[in-house]
């Protein structure tokens, strides 16, 4: 019998195809570049008065959301696409550790620039400055670890998000908040964040098998970075 070659295409059954589609959707929705925007959105929902507004519908906070989205998602993503277009990046999946070097540096520059603009800014609450610094620290830690191991950037991002929720509950004493007419407990948000983090890790494992140390190490780095940032800012 002829042995299958490495070029033999993998044929997936329809349940496997559905799982892969779901995994790609989850990976896209929780792209690491979106985490700073999600953190800001969550903090505004939990306590909009920190930003001098009473709801998400007010212009100052919408402008801030747009600014964070453009600086931490749109521009870095556009830069990565240009690297791929010019051939400096072999593929967008960045399965090779070498492919991740330039995207990490580009993204890190914009994260660091945004944190520097927010630090000491009276219009930006200290809570979000902490979270932005945590995301920046996590990114640079992932960059250095990437030299030795292909750590999951997605789980690093989810670790940052979970760390933010933990700090919000512990340091800033937000137990409940209003979402329209609904009163929600932060414990529910923590449970949801943990479930989403698990889903993202599972999705990455389905799409690109990752060794456990790279998967769980990403979570640990994200959470650790947030508490390091808290130590520096508060």
LINBEL-V570597 format. One record per residue. N is the residue number from 1. RES is the residue in one letter. PHI is phi in radians with two decimals (999 if undefined). OMEGA is omega as a letter, one per 20 degrees, with the letter a starting at -180 (999 if undefined). D_CENTER is the distance of its C-alpha to the mean C-alpha in Angstrom with 1 decimal. Layout:
# LINBEL-V570597
n | res | phi | omega | d_center
N | RES | PHI | OMEGA | D_CENTER
N | RES | PHI | OMEGA | D_CENTER
This chain:
# LINBEL-V570597
n | res | phi | omega | d_center
1 | X | 999 | a | 46.6
2 | X | -1.34 | a | 44.5
3 | X | -1.29 | r | 41.2
4 | X | -1.17 | r | 38.1
5 | X | -1.55 | r | 36.7
6 | X | -1.19 | a | 33.1
7 | X | -1.53 | a | 33.4
8 | X | -1.15 | a | 34.2
9 | X | -1.16 | r | 31.8
10 | X | -1.47 | r | 30.1
11 | X | -1.79 | a | 31.4
12 | X | -1.77 | r | 29.3
13 | X | -1.27 | a | 31.0
14 | X | -1.11 | r | 30.0
15 | X | -1.12 | r | 28.1
16 | X | -1.16 | r | 26.1
17 | X | -1.13 | r | 25.5
18 | X | -1.11 | r | 24.3
19 | X | -1.10 | r | 21.9
20 | X | -1.20 | r | 20.5
21 | X | -1.10 | r | 20.2
22 | X | -1.10 | r | 18.3
23 | X | -1.12 | r | 16.0
24 | X | -1.16 | r | 15.4
25 | X | -1.14 | r | 14.8
26 | X | -1.10 | r | 12.3
27 | X | -1.09 | a | 10.4
28 | X | -1.25 | a | 10.8
29 | X | -1.14 | a | 9.9
30 | X | -2.04 | r | 6.5
31 | X | -0.99 | a | 6.0
32 | X | -0.95 | a | 3.2
33 | X | -1.19 | a | 5.5
34 | X | -1.53 | a | 5.5
35 | X | -1.05 | r | 3.3
36 | X | -1.02 | r | 6.5
37 | X | -1.18 | r | 8.7
38 | X | -1.13 | r | 8.0
39 | X | -1.11 | r | 8.7
40 | X | -1.14 | r | 11.7
41 | X | -1.06 | a | 12.9
42 | X | -1.12 | a | 13.0
43 | X | -1.18 | r | 14.9
44 | X | -1.13 | r | 17.2
45 | X | -1.16 | a | 18.0
46 | X | -1.18 | a | 18.7
47 | X | -2.60 | a | 20.8
48 | X | -1.14 | a | 21.5
49 | X | -1.15 | r | 24.5
50 | X | -1.07 | a | 22.3
51 | X | -1.74 | r | 21.9
52 | X | 1.32 | r | 25.6
53 | X | -2.26 | r | 25.3
54 | X | -1.84 | r | 26.2
55 | X | -2.77 | r | 23.9
56 | X | -1.23 | a | 21.1
57 | X | -1.41 | a | 23.9
58 | X | -1.50 | a | 25.1
59 | X | -1.05 | a | 24.8
60 | X | -0.97 | a | 23.6
61 | X | -1.32 | r | 20.3
62 | X | -1.17 | r | 19.9
63 | X | -1.12 | r | 20.5
64 | X | -1.11 | r | 17.9
65 | X | -1.05 | r | 15.3
66 | X | -1.13 | r | 16.6
67 | X | -1.08 | r | 16.6
68 | X | -1.15 | a | 13.0
69 | X | -1.07 | a | 12.1
70 | X | -1.16 | a | 14.7
71 | X | -1.28 | a | 13.8
72 | X | -1.86 | r | 10.1
73 | X | -2.15 | a | 10.1
74 | X | -1.11 | a | 13.8
75 | X | -1.14 | r | 15.4
76 | X | -1.04 | r | 13.2
77 | X | -1.13 | r | 13.3
78 | X | -1.07 | r | 17.0
79 | X | -1.11 | r | 17.6
80 | X | -1.14 | r | 16.3
81 | X | -1.09 | r | 18.5
82 | X | -1.16 | r | 21.4
83 | X | -1.08 | r | 21.0
84 | X | -1.19 | a | 21.4
85 | X | -1.13 | a | 24.3
86 | X | -1.49 | r | 26.1
87 | X | 1.49 | r | 25.9
88 | X | -1.41 | r | 24.0
89 | X | -2.21 | a | 21.3
90 | X | -1.23 | r | 22.9
91 | X | -2.79 | a | 20.4
92 | X | -1.27 | r | 17.0
93 | X | -1.20 | r | 16.0
94 | X | 0.91 | a | 16.4
95 | X | -1.28 | r | 18.0
96 | X | -1.55 | a | 19.9
97 | X | -1.01 | a | 18.6
98 | X | -1.13 | a | 20.6
99 | X | -1.18 | a | 18.8
100 | X | -1.54 | a | 15.6
101 | X | -1.07 | a | 17.4
102 | X | -1.10 | r | 17.8
103 | X | -1.03 | r | 14.4
104 | X | -1.10 | a | 13.0
105 | X | -1.14 | a | 15.8
106 | X | -1.06 | a | 15.5
107 | X | -1.13 | a | 11.9
108 | X | -1.08 | r | 12.8
109 | X | -1.09 | a | 15.9
110 | X | -1.25 | r | 14.3
111 | X | -1.09 | a | 11.9
112 | X | -1.14 | r | 15.1
113 | X | -1.11 | a | 17.2
114 | X | -1.18 | r | 15.4
115 | X | -1.08 | a | 15.5
116 | X | -1.08 | r | 19.1
117 | X | -1.28 | a | 20.0
118 | X | -1.49 | a | 18.6
119 | X | -1.14 | a | 20.2
120 | X | 1.40 | r | 23.6
121 | X | -1.38 | a | 23.3
122 | X | -1.16 | r | 25.2
123 | X | -1.48 | r | 23.5
124 | X | -1.91 | a | 20.0
125 | X | -1.11 | a | 20.0
126 | X | -1.02 | a | 19.5
127 | X | -1.02 | a | 16.9
128 | X | -1.26 | r | 14.4
129 | X | -1.06 | r | 15.6
130 | X | -1.05 | a | 14.8
131 | X | -1.14 | r | 11.2
132 | X | -1.20 | r | 10.9
133 | X | -1.13 | r | 12.9
134 | X | -1.05 | r | 10.9
135 | X | -1.11 | r | 7.7
136 | X | -1.18 | r | 10.5
137 | X | -1.07 | a | 12.3
138 | X | -1.07 | a | 9.7
139 | X | -1.12 | a | 9.4
140 | X | -1.25 | r | 13.2
141 | X | -1.11 | r | 13.8
142 | X | -1.08 | r | 12.1
143 | X | -1.07 | a | 14.3
144 | X | -1.24 | r | 17.4
145 | X | -1.17 | r | 16.9
146 | X | -1.04 | r | 16.5
147 | X | -1.10 | a | 20.2
148 | X | -1.86 | a | 21.3
149 | X | -2.66 | a | 19.0
150 | X | -1.50 | a | 16.6
151 | X | -1.20 | a | 13.7
152 | X | -1.32 | r | 11.0
153 | X | -1.17 | r | 7.9
154 | X | -1.13 | a | 6.4
155 | X | -1.30 | r | 7.8
156 | X | -1.07 | r | 6.8
157 | X | -1.06 | a | 3.1
158 | X | -1.23 | r | 5.5
159 | X | -1.10 | r | 7.9
160 | X | -1.05 | a | 6.6
161 | X | -1.15 | r | 6.7
162 | X | -1.12 | r | 9.9
163 | X | -1.05 | r | 11.2
164 | X | -1.07 | a | 11.0
165 | X | -1.09 | r | 13.0
166 | X | -1.07 | a | 15.4
167 | X | -1.17 | r | 16.1
168 | X | -1.03 | r | 16.7
169 | X | -1.27 | a | 19.2
170 | X | -1.53 | a | 20.8
171 | X | -1.43 | a | 21.0
172 | X | -1.78 | r | 21.2
173 | X | 0.93 | r | 23.2
174 | X | -1.70 | a | 21.8
175 | X | -1.62 | a | 23.3
176 | X | -2.35 | r | 23.8
177 | X | -2.64 | a | 23.1
178 | X | -1.71 | r | 24.6
179 | X | -2.13 | a | 23.1
180 | X | 1.23 | r | 26.1
181 | X | -1.70 | a | 28.9
182 | X | -1.70 | r | 26.8
183 | X | -1.80 | a | 26.3
184 | X | -1.98 | r | 23.2
185 | X | -1.60 | a | 22.8
186 | X | -1.11 | r | 19.6
187 | X | -1.08 | r | 20.4
188 | X | -1.15 | r | 19.7
189 | X | -1.09 | r | 16.2
190 | X | -1.11 | r | 15.6
191 | X | -1.07 | r | 17.2
192 | X | -1.08 | r | 15.2
193 | X | -1.08 | r | 11.8
194 | X | -1.16 | r | 13.5
195 | X | -1.13 | r | 14.8
196 | X | -1.13 | r | 11.7
197 | X | -1.05 | r | 10.2
198 | X | -1.13 | r | 13.6
199 | X | -1.11 | a | 13.6
200 | X | -1.13 | r | 10.6
201 | X | -1.07 | r | 12.3
202 | X | -1.12 | r | 15.6
203 | X | -1.08 | r | 14.6
204 | X | -1.15 | r | 13.6
205 | X | -1.19 | r | 16.8
206 | X | -1.19 | a | 18.8
207 | X | -1.42 | a | 17.9
208 | X | -2.45 | a | 18.0
209 | X | -0.81 | a | 19.5
210 | X | -2.15 | r | 17.9
211 | X | -1.20 | a | 19.9
212 | X | -0.94 | a | 19.0
213 | X | -1.12 | r | 18.6
214 | X | -1.29 | a | 15.8
215 | X | -1.30 | a | 14.1
216 | X | -1.30 | r | 14.7
217 | X | -1.09 | r | 14.6
218 | X | -1.09 | r | 10.8
219 | X | -1.01 | a | 10.6
220 | X | -1.09 | r | 13.3
221 | X | -1.10 | a | 12.0
222 | X | -1.07 | r | 8.8
223 | X | -1.16 | a | 11.4
224 | X | -1.03 | a | 14.1
225 | X | -1.10 | r | 12.4
226 | X | -1.15 | a | 12.2
227 | X | -1.29 | r | 15.8
228 | X | -1.13 | r | 16.9
229 | X | -1.09 | r | 15.7
230 | X | -1.06 | a | 17.6
231 | X | -1.12 | a | 20.6
232 | X | -1.42 | a | 20.8
233 | X | -1.59 | a | 20.4
234 | X | -1.62 | 999 | 22.2
